[in-house]
Amino acid sequence: MITADSLPDDVATLKALVLAGQAAQLAAESKARNLEAEVRARTLLIEQMKFTIARLKHEQYGPWPEHLPRERIVYPAPAHCPCCGGDRLRKISEGLTETLELVPRRGARAGAVRRARGRSDEMAPTAD
């Protein structure tokens, strides 16, 4: 740790110490930015690989045959906002998951829909 007694009395030496400290800080910040960029690049590469794997799996197995009968199960979305309890919700998305259910001597496609609701913009809370 630097104390007042350990610092030199010469102004030029003190300036050199300050400049060296600033240079070290800039080098550390640059290294941190480079590491953050590398993390972002690797995260993007992982996402691209996941997408490629999913595409290859789809190509390998193909989509479900169209002749299979479909069963649609709809799970209800919440009627009230979990944050504020408001009931003026609107549909914002719908997710569909298809699974193949093997029933003896019969195959069927089952689709599960999860509906999501959210508050419209005019109901959004304001920061006061």
N, C-alpha and C positions, 0 to 999 in steps of 0.2 A: 504494500500500500504506500502511496506517495504521501509524504508529510511536508509541511512547509520547510522543515530543516533540510530535507533531502533534495529540494529543488535548487538549481544553480541560481546565483545572483545575476548572472550575465543575461541581458535582454535578448541577445541574438540566440543564445542557447535555449532560452525559454521559447522563443518563436520556433526554433527548429523542433523542439519537443511537441509543440502544439501541431505543427504541420505533419509531423510523423504520426501523431495520434489520429488526425483527420484522415490521413492516407490509409491507415490501418482500418479505420471505420468504413471508409469508402470501399476498400477491398472486401471487407466482411459483408457489407450490404450487397455488393456485386455478386459475391459467391452465393448468398442467400437467394437472390433473384434467379441466378442460374439453376440452383437446386429446385426452386419452385417451378421454373419452366420445365425442367426435366420430369418432375412429378406430374405436371399437367400433360406432357407428351406421353408418358407411360400410361397414364389413366386413359387417354384417348386411344392408345394402342390396345389396351385391354378391352375397351368398349368395342373397337373395331373387330377384335378377335371374337368376342362374344356374338356379335352380329354375324360374322362369317360362320361360326359354329352353328348358330340357329338356322342360317340359310342352307348350310350343307345337310343338316338334319332334315330340313323340310324337303330338300331335293332327294335325299335318300329314301325317306318314307313317303313323301308326297302328301298332298292334302287328303282329307277324309273323302271317301267315295260319295258321290252325290245321291246314289240310290238308297243309302241307308236312311231309315226314318229318323227324324229329329224329335227330341223332347226338349222343351224350353222351360227352364225353371227360373223364375224372376224373384230375386231377393229384394224386399222393399228397402227403399232408402229411408233414412231417418226423417221423421215428420217435423222435428224441431231442431234448430241450430244447437249443437252441443256447447258452443261458447256462450251465447247470449240467451238461448231459449226461444229466439224468434221463430215464427212459423212461415215467414215469407221466403221460402226456399225455391230455387229453380234448378232444373236439370243442367249439370255442367259436363258430365261424361257418363259413359257406359262401357263397362269392360265385359268381354265375352271370353269364357274359357270352355273349350270343347274337350271332352274326354270320350274315349271309346269304351262303352260298357258291353261286355260280352254276356249275353243271356243265352242259356242253352238253346241252340237251334235258332237264334235270332240275334242280330246285331243292331244296335241303335246308337245314334249320335245324341249326346246330351250336351246342352249348352246352358251354362250358368251365367246369369247377367247380374252384375252388382251395380246398382245405380247410385250415383253420388249427387248430392245437392249442395248448393252453397248460397251464400247471401248475394243479392244483387248489389251493384255498386252504390246505389243510393242508400243502402242500409249499412254500408261498411262503417265501423266506428271511426271517429275522427280523433286525432291526437290533440288534446287541448292543453 
